[in-house]
Amino acid sequence: MLSLLLAPLAGAHAEPTRGEWAGLIEVAGRPSFWRLRTELVDNQPRLAYAMPGGGVNAGGEWQPLPGATMGDGRIGFTLPAAMGGGSCTARREGDALLSVATDNCRLSMVQVASPPQPAITPGLYRLRDGRLVSVGSFTDFPQPTVIEFGTGRWAFLFERGAGEATAGPSLQSPWPVRLTLKRLPAQGQAERLLWSENGAAPQIGERVDIVERPMRWTNGALSLGGTLMLPPTPGPHAAVVLSPMSTDAPREAYRQQAEFFVSQGLAALIYDKRGVGESKGDVRETGLTDLADDAVAAVRLLKQTPGVDPQRIGVWGHSQGGWVAPIAAARSSDVAFVIAQSGPSVTAAEQEIYRVETSARNEGLSAAEVAEAADYERRLMHWVKTGEGREWLQDAARTKLDARWAHLVEFHEKLPELPSRRAQTFWYFDPMPSYAQVKVPMLAVFGDRDAFVPVERSVALLRQALAQAGNRDHQITLLDHAAHGLWATDLDSGHKAATTTGFHADYFPTLVRWMKAHGLTGQGTGKR
């Protein structure tokens, strides 16, 4: 359990620091997203903390922090070895908690509503100057996020209560405030917000009316559930099925990406991955071809859906979905186009070894630590393929838990005698034969700083496969200084992810240009 000592320190504030706070804490260069609850009970200070994004206190549950004292608007706390050790001191400045002394810790938090409540209604908004912005939760992180589709800028929104939220200079850092959103009374049926940024004159944003339909379909005996989102303009529309990534996040994790497609005049189907939400099955027993068939079944459903052009239905996917999308096109002539983002052309085993080694290096670990981390992952993948080395792996699970690279791998103290057939077929599935059958228009987007996928090798293999397929209608775009998630960076790491200012500037424009060139965009919802 995390142990904090809050000591009364001299300062200008006599008021104890009370309330709930959220923001970024960086320890030894590694960032974590925190919620910190400070209060007085029977005139005694009490603290609790939560980490919604996982970490030492994974899962986001509140944990008590005993023995705390605080006063004069300042707090100080020590950290356990699991978080790098050291100490932090922070002071209250208005609505912010900011570091006083850095040591190996930096703190940037703002006071938020307690309990958390949506300050701004999620959805797609059109600002008076024509910009389109989305408010929602991006991927599987629970914090509300705002994305501006024109520039790619994004940031967490911090709910401040009374229909107000603010955002800071980067994704997870809330201070200093760069953007303020306020909920306005609805005008007719349209919900509105007031958008104020960087001291510029505020402007009103009006929520775009997106048509939504619950959808259910089957892939064989398996039942799947999703939501179809359509533009409020006359159809029939081109449509895109959004294939999920490797996480178990529900369909809502893909809503903001779907809103981008809707803003360009396409219909978009988001759905729960197998074993999540309304979808049945168990993804742990599933291979990439099974996931591709789920997407193909969704395409078949859309071909019979009013408002959708049956000849212009494609599949989009990012990361694991970037594997799945082209495999779906290879398995069905119903798929009319493919948009694959950060999709490997190698086996999952090769990709994972690359991820562990590159991520360890990007986190600043020593050469010996990088080699040790990569060696563990190679041995694990070797066991998956051959069943050899089980004892060594089980021993490492007991003795390497404190290694600085431990969070990058999966430890297994009790491995089965032999790997499952599914493990072998998943981790050593070769996507190249499928890629060599993709004959429909395809856009593949990569970031050149990707720490998860061997991009240079994947691009070379993809070109080879598409040439073998005789596919001349393909575009492979390599975004410079972009991470696996296609956000702008010079280094793909957890620290940079927390402090990035948004997607690569050419990410959304690349998609728009390609879709326009292929006649997929229609009457969208306005400017980007």
C-alpha positions as CSV (number, residue, x, y, z in Angstrom):
1,M,0.0,0.0,0.0
2,L,1.2,3.5,-0.8
3,S,2.2,5.4,2.3
4,L,2.1,9.2,2.3
5,L,3.1,11.6,5.1
6,L,1.5,14.9,4.8
7,A,3.3,17.4,7.1
8,P,2.2,20.9,8.0
9,L,4.6,23.3,6.2
10,A,5.0,27.0,6.4
11,G,3.2,28.9,3.6
12,A,0.8,31.6,2.6
13,H,-2.3,29.4,2.9
14,A,-3.8,28.8,6.3
15,E,-6.7,26.8,4.8
16,P,-6.0,23.1,4.8
17,T,-5.9,21.5,1.4
18,R,-9.2,19.7,1.1
19,G,-11.2,18.2,-1.8
20,E,-10.5,15.9,-4.7
21,W,-7.8,16.5,-7.2
22,A,-6.8,14.9,-10.5
23,G,-3.8,15.1,-12.8
24,L,-0.3,13.9,-13.5
25,I,2.4,12.6,-11.1
26,E,5.8,11.8,-12.5
27,V,8.2,9.6,-10.5
28,A,11.6,8.8,-11.8
29,G,10.5,9.9,-15.2
30,R,7.5,7.6,-15.3
31,P,4.1,9.3,-15.3
32,S,0.9,8.1,-13.6
33,F,-2.6,9.6,-13.7
34,W,-3.9,10.1,-10.2
35,R,-7.0,11.1,-8.3
36,L,-6.2,12.3,-4.8
37,R,-8.9,12.8,-2.2
38,T,-8.0,15.0,0.8
39,E,-10.4,15.7,3.6
40,L,-10.7,16.4,7.3
41,V,-12.6,13.8,9.5
42,D,-13.0,14.8,13.2
43,N,-10.5,17.5,12.6
44,Q,-7.9,14.8,11.5
45,P,-6.6,14.8,7.9
46,R,-7.3,11.8,5.8
47,L,-6.1,10.8,2.3
48,A,-7.1,8.3,-0.3
49,Y,-5.8,7.9,-3.8
50,A,-6.8,6.1,-7.0
51,M,-5.1,5.5,-10.3
52,P,-7.8,5.1,-13.0
53,G,-5.3,4.3,-15.7
54,G,-3.7,1.4,-13.7
55,G,-0.3,1.2,-12.0
56,V,0.6,0.3,-8.5
57,N,-3.0,0.9,-7.5
58,A,-4.4,-0.7,-10.6
59,G,-8.2,-0.7,-11.2
60,G,-8.8,2.9,-10.0
61,E,-10.2,1.9,-6.6
62,W,-9.8,4.4,-3.7
63,Q,-7.2,3.2,-1.2
64,P,-6.8,4.9,2.2
65,L,-3.5,6.7,3.0
66,P,-3.2,6.5,6.8
67,G,-1.2,8.8,9.1
68,A,-1.6,11.9,7.0
69,T,-1.3,15.5,8.2
70,M,-1.6,18.6,6.2
71,G,-1.8,22.3,6.6
72,D,-0.9,25.8,5.3
73,G,-1.9,24.8,1.8
74,R,1.0,22.4,1.4
75,I,1.4,18.6,1.3
76,G,4.5,16.4,1.3
77,F,4.6,12.7,0.8
78,T,7.1,9.9,0.4
79,L,6.8,7.1,-2.2
80,P,7.5,3.4,-1.8
81,A,10.2,1.6,-3.8
82,A,7.5,0.2,-6.2
83,M,7.1,3.8,-7.5
84,G,10.7,4.6,-7.5
85,G,11.1,6.0,-3.9
86,G,11.8,9.6,-3.1
87,S,9.5,12.3,-2.1
88,C,7.2,15.0,-3.3
89,T,6.2,18.4,-1.9
90,A,3.2,20.3,-3.4
91,R,1.6,23.6,-2.7
92,R,-1.9,24.8,-3.4
93,E,-2.2,27.6,-5.9
94,G,-5.9,28.4,-6.4
95,D,-7.4,25.3,-7.9
96,A,-4.1,23.7,-8.6
97,L,-1.7,21.4,-6.6
98,L,1.9,22.0,-7.9
99,S,5.3,20.6,-7.0
100,V,7.4,22.7,-4.7
101,A,10.6,20.5,-4.7
102,T,11.0,18.0,-7.5
103,D,13.4,15.4,-6.1
104,N,12.5,12.6,-8.5
105,C,8.8,13.5,-8.5
106,R,6.7,16.1,-10.2
107,L,3.1,16.8,-9.4
108,S,0.5,18.7,-11.5
109,M,-3.1,18.4,-10.4
110,V,-6.3,20.5,-10.4
111,Q,-9.3,20.4,-8.1
112,V,-12.2,18.4,-9.6
113,A,-15.8,17.7,-8.9
114,S,-16.4,14.9,-6.3
115,P,-17.8,12.5,-7.2
116,P,-16.8,12.7,-10.9
117,Q,-19.6,13.8,-13.1
118,P,-19.8,14.6,-16.9
119,A,-19.5,18.4,-17.0
120,I,-20.0,18.5,-20.8
121,T,-22.4,16.1,-22.7
122,P,-20.3,13.8,-24.8
123,G,-20.6,14.1,-28.5
124,L,-19.5,15.8,-31.7
125,Y,-19.6,19.7,-31.6
126,R,-19.3,22.2,-34.4
127,L,-17.8,25.5,-33.3
128,R,-18.8,28.8,-34.8
129,D,-15.5,29.0,-36.7
130,G,-16.3,25.7,-38.4
131,R,-14.0,23.4,-36.4
132,L,-15.3,20.0,-35.3
133,V,-14.4,18.8,-31.8
134,S,-15.3,15.6,-30.0
135,V,-15.9,15.2,-26.3
136,G,-15.8,11.7,-24.9
137,S,-13.6,8.9,-23.6
138,F,-10.8,7.9,-26.0
139,T,-9.8,4.2,-26.2
140,D,-9.9,2.5,-22.9
141,F,-8.9,5.4,-20.6
142,P,-11.8,6.5,-18.4
143,Q,-11.0,10.2,-18.3
144,P,-13.1,12.5,-20.6
145,T,-11.1,13.6,-23.6
146,V,-11.5,16.4,-26.1
147,I,-10.2,16.0,-29.7
148,E,-10.0,18.7,-32.3
149,F,-10.2,16.9,-35.6
150,G,-8.7,19.6,-37.7
151,T,-5.4,19.9,-35.9
152,G,-5.4,16.5,-34.0
153,R,-5.0,18.3,-30.7
154,W,-6.3,16.3,-27.7
155,A,-6.4,16.7,-23.9
156,F,-8.0,15.2,-20.9
157,L,-10.9,17.2,-19.6
158,F,-11.0,17.8,-15.8
159,E,-14.6,18.1,-14.5
160,R,-14.7,21.2,-12.3
161,G,-18.4,21.1,-11.4
162,A,-21.4,23.2,-12.4
163,G,-21.2,22.2,-16.1
164,E,-17.5,23.3,-16.5
165,A,-14.4,21.4,-17.5
166,T,-10.9,22.5,-18.2
167,A,-7.9,21.1,-20.1
168,G,-4.2,21.8,-19.8
169,P,-1.2,22.1,-22.2
170,S,-0.9,18.4,-22.9
171,L,-2.9,15.1,-22.7
172,Q,-2.7,14.4,-19.0
173,S,-1.3,17.6,-17.6
174,P,-4.1,19.9,-16.4
175,W,-2.1,23.0,-15.5
176,P,-1.8,25.7,-16.6
177,V,-5.3,25.8,-18.0
178,R,-5.4,26.2,-21.8
179,L,-9.0,25.4,-22.5
180,T,-12.3,25.9,-20.6
181,L,-15.6,24.4,-21.7
182,K,-18.9,25.4,-20.2
183,R,-22.3,23.7,-20.7
184,L,-24.9,26.2,-22.1
185,P,-28.6,25.9,-22.0
186,A,-29.9,23.9,-25.1
187,Q,-31.2,25.9,-28.0
188,G,-34.2,24.0,-29.3
189,Q,-33.0,20.4,-29.6
190,A,-29.3,21.2,-29.8
191,E,-27.0,21.1,-26.8
192,R,-24.4,23.7,-26.7
193,L,-21.1,24.6,-25.1
194,L,-18.9,27.7,-24.6
195,W,-15.4,27.1,-25.9
196,S,-12.7,29.4,-24.5
197,E,-9.0,28.8,-25.3
198,N,-5.7,30.6,-24.6
199,G,-7.3,34.0,-23.9
200,A,-9.1,34.1,-27.3
201,A,-12.7,35.3,-27.5
202,P,-15.1,32.5,-26.5
203,Q,-17.3,30.9,-29.1
204,I,-20.3,28.7,-29.0
205,G,-20.2,25.1,-30.1
206,E,-23.4,23.2,-31.1
207,R,-23.7,19.5,-30.7
208,V,-24.1,17.7,-34.1
209,D,-27.1,15.4,-34.3
210,I,-25.8,11.9,-35.1
211,V,-28.3,9.2,-35.9
212,E,-27.7,6.0,-33.8
213,R,-29.1,2.5,-34.1
214,P,-28.4,-0.5,-31.9
215,M,-27.2,-3.4,-34.0
216,R,-27.0,-7.2,-33.4
217,W,-25.6,-9.8,-35.7
218,T,-24.0,-13.2,-35.6
219,N,-20.8,-14.9,-36.7
220,G,-21.9,-18.5,-36.8
221,A,-23.3,-19.2,-33.4
222,L,-21.6,-16.2,-31.8
223,S,-23.8,-13.2,-31.1
224,L,-22.3,-9.7,-31.3
225,G,-23.6,-6.2,-30.4
226,G,-22.8,-2.7,-31.6
227,T,-24.0,0.7,-32.5
228,L,-24.3,2.2,-36.0
229,M,-23.7,5.9,-36.2
230,L,-24.9,7.8,-39.3
231,P,-24.6,11.4,-40.4
232,P,-27.7,13.5,-40.2
233,T,-27.6,14.0,-44.0
234,P,-29.3,12.1,-46.8
235,G,-27.8,8.7,-47.6
236,P,-26.9,6.1,-48.7
237,H,-23.5,6.6,-47.1
238,A,-20.3,4.8,-47.4
239,A,-19.7,2.9,-44.2
240,V,-16.8,1.7,-42.1
241,V,-16.7,-1.1,-39.5
242,L,-14.2,-0.3,-36.7
243,S,-12.4,-3.5,-35.6
244,P,-11.4,-3.4,-32.0
245,M,-7.8,-3.3,-30.7
246,S,-6.3,-5.9,-28.3
247,T,-7.8,-4.4,-25.1
248,D,-11.1,-5.5,-23.7
249,A,-12.5,-2.0,-23.9
250,P,-16.2,-1.8,-25.0
251,R,-17.5,-0.2,-28.2
252,E,-17.6,3.3,-26.5
253,A,-13.8,3.4,-26.6
254,Y,-14.1,3.8,-30.4
255,R,-16.9,6.4,-30.4
256,Q,-14.6,9.4,-31.0
257,Q,-12.9,7.8,-33.9
258,A,-16.3,6.9,-35.3
259,E,-17.4,10.5,-34.8
260,F,-14.5,11.6,-37.1
261,F,-15.8,9.3,-39.8
262,V,-19.3,10.5,-39.4
263,S,-18.1,14.1,-39.6
264,Q,-16.8,13.2,-43.1
265,G,-20.1,11.8,-44.2
266,L,-19.5,8.1,-43.6
267,A,-21.6,5.8,-41.4
268,A,-19.5,4.0,-38.7
269,L,-20.2,0.8,-36.8
270,I,-18.6,0.4,-33.4
271,Y,-19.0,-2.9,-31.5
272,D,-18.1,-4.9,-28.4
273,K,-15.3,-7.3,-28.9
274,R,-15.9,-11.0,-28.1
275,G,-16.6,-11.5,-24.4
276,V,-17.2,-7.7,-23.8
277,G,-20.5,-5.9,-23.2
278,E,-23.2,-7.4,-25.4
279,S,-20.9,-9.6,-27.4
280,K,-20.6,-13.3,-26.5
281,G,-17.6,-15.5,-26.7
282,D,-14.2,-15.5,-25.2
283,V,-11.4,-13.6,-26.9
284,R,-8.8,-15.7,-25.1
285,E,-10.0,-18.6,-27.3
286,T,-9.9,-16.6,-30.5
287,G,-7.5,-16.2,-33.3
288,L,-7.0,-13.3,-35.7
289,T,-9.0,-14.9,-38.4
290,D,-12.0,-15.3,-36.0
291,L,-11.8,-11.6,-35.2
292,A,-11.6,-10.8,-38.9
293,D,-14.8,-12.9,-39.5
294,D,-16.6,-10.9,-36.8
295,A,-15.8,-7.8,-38.8
296,V,-16.9,-9.5,-42.1
297,A,-20.2,-10.5,-40.5
298,A,-20.7,-6.9,-39.5
299,V,-20.1,-5.8,-43.1
300,R,-22.7,-8.3,-44.3
301,L,-25.1,-6.8,-41.8
302,L,-24.5,-3.3,-43.1
303,K,-25.1,-4.4,-46.7
304,Q,-28.7,-5.0,-45.7
305,T,-29.0,-1.8,-43.6
306,P,-31.0,1.2,-44.8
307,G,-29.0,4.3,-45.2
308,V,-25.8,2.4,-46.1
309,D,-24.4,2.0,-49.6
310,P,-23.8,-1.8,-49.9
311,Q,-20.9,-1.2,-52.4
312,R,-18.9,1.1,-50.2
313,I,-18.4,-0.7,-46.9
314,G,-14.9,-1.1,-45.5
315,V,-13.0,-2.1,-42.3
316,W,-10.8,0.2,-40.2
317,G,-8.5,-1.1,-37.5
318,H,-5.6,0.1,-35.3
319,S,-2.8,-2.0,-33.8
320,Q,-4.4,-5.5,-33.5
321,G,-7.2,-4.1,-35.5
322,G,-4.6,-3.2,-38.1
323,W,-3.9,-6.9,-38.5
324,V,-7.6,-7.7,-38.6
325,A,-8.8,-5.2,-41.2
326,P,-6.7,-6.5,-44.1
327,I,-7.3,-10.1,-43.1
328,A,-11.1,-9.4,-43.3
329,A,-10.7,-8.0,-46.8
330,A,-8.8,-11.2,-47.8
331,R,-11.6,-13.4,-46.4
332,S,-14.6,-11.6,-48.0
333,S,-15.3,-9.8,-51.3
334,D,-17.9,-7.8,-49.4
335,V,-15.2,-5.6,-47.9
336,A,-14.7,-2.7,-50.3
337,F,-11.7,-0.9,-48.7
338,V,-9.3,-1.1,-45.8
339,I,-7.8,1.5,-43.5
340,A,-5.1,-0.1,-41.3
341,Q,-3.2,1.8,-38.7
342,S,0.0,0.6,-37.0
343,G,-0.8,-2.9,-38.2
344,P,2.2,-5.4,-38.1
345,S,3.1,-7.5,-41.0
346,V,4.9,-10.0,-38.7
347,T,3.7,-12.6,-36.3
348,A,2.5,-11.5,-32.9
349,A,5.5,-13.3,-31.3
350,E,8.0,-11.2,-33.3
351,Q,6.0,-8.0,-32.6
352,E,5.9,-8.6,-28.8
353,I,9.7,-9.2,-28.6
354,Y,10.2,-6.0,-30.5
355,R,7.8,-4.1,-28.2
356,V,9.5,-5.3,-25.0
357,E,13.0,-4.5,-26.2
358,T,12.2,-1.1,-27.8
359,S,10.0,0.0,-24.9
360,A,12.7,-0.9,-22.4
361,R,15.2,1.1,-24.3
362,N,12.8,4.1,-24.7
363,E,12.2,4.1,-20.9
364,G,15.9,4.7,-20.4
365,L,16.8,1.3,-19.0
366,S,20.4,0.2,-19.1
367,A,21.7,-1.9,-22.0
368,A,21.9,-4.9,-19.6
369,E,18.3,-4.4,-18.5
370,V,17.1,-4.0,-22.1
371,A,18.9,-7.3,-23.0
372,E,17.4,-9.1,-20.0
373,A,13.9,-7.9,-20.8
374,A,14.2,-9.0,-24.4
375,D,15.7,-12.3,-23.4
376,Y,12.7,-13.1,-21.1
377,E,10.2,-12.3,-23.9
378,R,12.1,-14.5,-26.4
379,R,12.1,-17.4,-23.9
380,L,8.4,-16.9,-23.3
381,M,7.6,-16.9,-27.1
382,H,9.9,-19.9,-27.5
383,W,7.9,-21.8,-24.8
384,V,4.7,-20.9,-26.6
385,K,6.1,-22.4,-29.8
386,T,7.9,-25.5,-28.4
387,G,6.9,-26.0,-24.7
388,E,10.6,-25.7,-23.8
389,G,11.9,-23.6,-20.9
390,R,8.9,-23.8,-18.6
391,E,10.9,-24.0,-15.4
392,W,13.1,-21.1,-16.2
393,L,10.1,-18.9,-16.9
394,Q,8.3,-19.9,-13.7
395,D,11.5,-19.1,-11.7
396,A,11.8,-15.7,-13.4
397,A,8.2,-15.0,-12.4
398,R,9.3,-15.4,-8.8
399,T,12.6,-13.6,-8.9
400,K,12.2,-10.8,-11.5
401,L,9.2,-9.0,-10.1
402,D,11.2,-6.0,-8.9
403,A,13.1,-5.6,-12.2
404,R,12.5,-2.2,-13.8
405,W,11.3,-4.0,-16.9
406,A,8.8,-6.2,-15.1
407,H,5.8,-4.0,-16.1
408,L,6.6,-4.6,-19.8
409,V,6.1,-8.4,-19.7
410,E,3.7,-11.0,-18.4
411,F,4.9,-13.3,-15.7
412,H,3.5,-16.8,-15.1
413,E,4.3,-18.6,-11.9
414,K,2.2,-21.6,-13.0
415,L,2.5,-22.3,-16.7
416,P,0.6,-25.3,-18.0
417,E,2.7,-28.3,-19.0
418,L,2.3,-27.4,-22.6
419,P,1.1,-24.3,-24.4
420,S,-2.4,-24.4,-25.8
421,R,-3.1,-24.8,-29.4
422,R,-4.7,-21.4,-29.5
423,A,-1.6,-19.8,-28.1
424,Q,0.5,-21.3,-30.8
425,T,-1.9,-20.4,-33.6
426,F,-2.3,-16.8,-32.3
427,W,1.3,-15.9,-31.5
428,Y,2.7,-17.5,-34.6
429,F,0.0,-16.7,-37.1
430,D,1.6,-15.4,-40.3
431,P,-0.5,-12.6,-41.8
432,M,1.4,-12.4,-45.1
433,P,-0.6,-15.0,-47.0
434,S,-3.8,-13.0,-46.1
435,Y,-2.2,-9.7,-47.0
436,A,-1.2,-11.1,-50.4
437,Q,-5.0,-11.6,-51.2
438,V,-6.0,-7.9,-50.5
439,K,-7.1,-6.5,-53.8
440,V,-9.3,-3.6,-52.7
441,P,-8.1,0.0,-52.0
442,M,-6.0,0.1,-48.9
443,L,-4.6,2.9,-46.8
444,A,-1.9,1.8,-44.3
445,V,-0.7,4.4,-41.8
446,F,2.4,4.0,-39.5
447,G,4.3,6.2,-37.1
448,D,8.1,6.1,-37.6
449,R,8.7,6.2,-33.8
450,D,6.5,3.2,-33.1
451,A,7.8,1.2,-30.1
452,F,5.3,-1.6,-30.6
453,V,5.6,-2.6,-34.2
454,P,8.8,-3.1,-36.3
455,V,7.6,-0.5,-38.8
456,E,10.4,-0.7,-41.4
457,R,10.1,-4.5,-41.6
458,S,6.3,-4.3,-41.6
459,V,6.2,-1.8,-44.4
460,A,8.6,-3.8,-46.6
461,L,6.6,-7.0,-46.1
462,L,3.3,-5.2,-46.7
463,R,4.6,-3.8,-50.0
464,Q,5.8,-7.3,-51.0
465,A,2.4,-8.8,-50.2
466,L,0.3,-6.2,-52.0
467,A,2.6,-6.5,-55.1
468,Q,2.0,-10.2,-55.0
469,A,-1.8,-9.5,-54.9
470,G,-1.5,-7.2,-57.9
471,N,-2.9,-4.4,-55.8
472,R,-2.0,-1.0,-57.3
473,D,-4.6,1.0,-55.4
474,H,-2.8,1.2,-52.0
475,Q,-1.1,4.0,-50.1
476,I,1.4,3.4,-47.3
477,T,1.9,6.6,-45.2
478,L,4.8,6.9,-42.7
479,L,4.2,9.8,-40.4
480,D,7.4,11.3,-39.2
481,H,7.8,11.7,-35.4
482,A,4.7,9.7,-34.6
483,A,4.1,7.0,-32.1
484,H,2.3,3.6,-32.3
485,G,-0.8,5.6,-31.4
486,L,-0.1,8.1,-34.2
487,W,0.3,10.9,-31.7
488,A,3.2,13.4,-32.3
489,T,6.4,12.6,-30.5
490,D,10.1,12.2,-30.8
491,L,10.0,9.1,-28.6
492,D,7.3,6.4,-28.1
493,S,7.1,6.0,-24.3
494,G,4.7,6.3,-21.4
495,H,6.1,9.7,-20.4
496,K,5.7,11.1,-23.9
497,A,2.2,9.6,-24.1
498,A,1.2,11.5,-21.0
499,T,2.6,14.8,-22.1
500,T,1.8,14.7,-25.9
501,T,-0.3,17.5,-27.3
502,G,-2.2,15.4,-29.8
503,F,-2.2,13.3,-32.9
504,H,0.3,13.9,-35.7
505,A,-0.8,17.0,-37.5
506,D,-1.2,15.1,-40.8
507,Y,-3.0,12.1,-39.3
508,F,-6.6,13.2,-39.8
509,P,-5.8,15.1,-43.1
510,T,-4.2,11.9,-44.5
511,L,-7.5,10.0,-43.8
512,V,-9.6,12.8,-45.3
513,R,-7.5,13.1,-48.5
514,W,-7.6,9.3,-49.1
515,M,-11.3,8.9,-48.4
516,K,-12.1,11.8,-50.7
517,A,-9.9,10.4,-53.5
518,H,-11.9,7.1,-53.2
519,G,-15.3,8.6,-53.2
520,L,-16.2,7.7,-49.7
521,T,-17.0,11.1,-48.2
522,G,-20.4,12.5,-48.7
523,Q,-22.3,15.3,-47.1
524,G,-20.5,15.4,-43.7
525,T,-21.3,17.6,-40.8
526,G,-19.3,20.6,-41.7
527,K,-15.6,21.7,-41.7
528,R,-12.9,19.7,-40.0
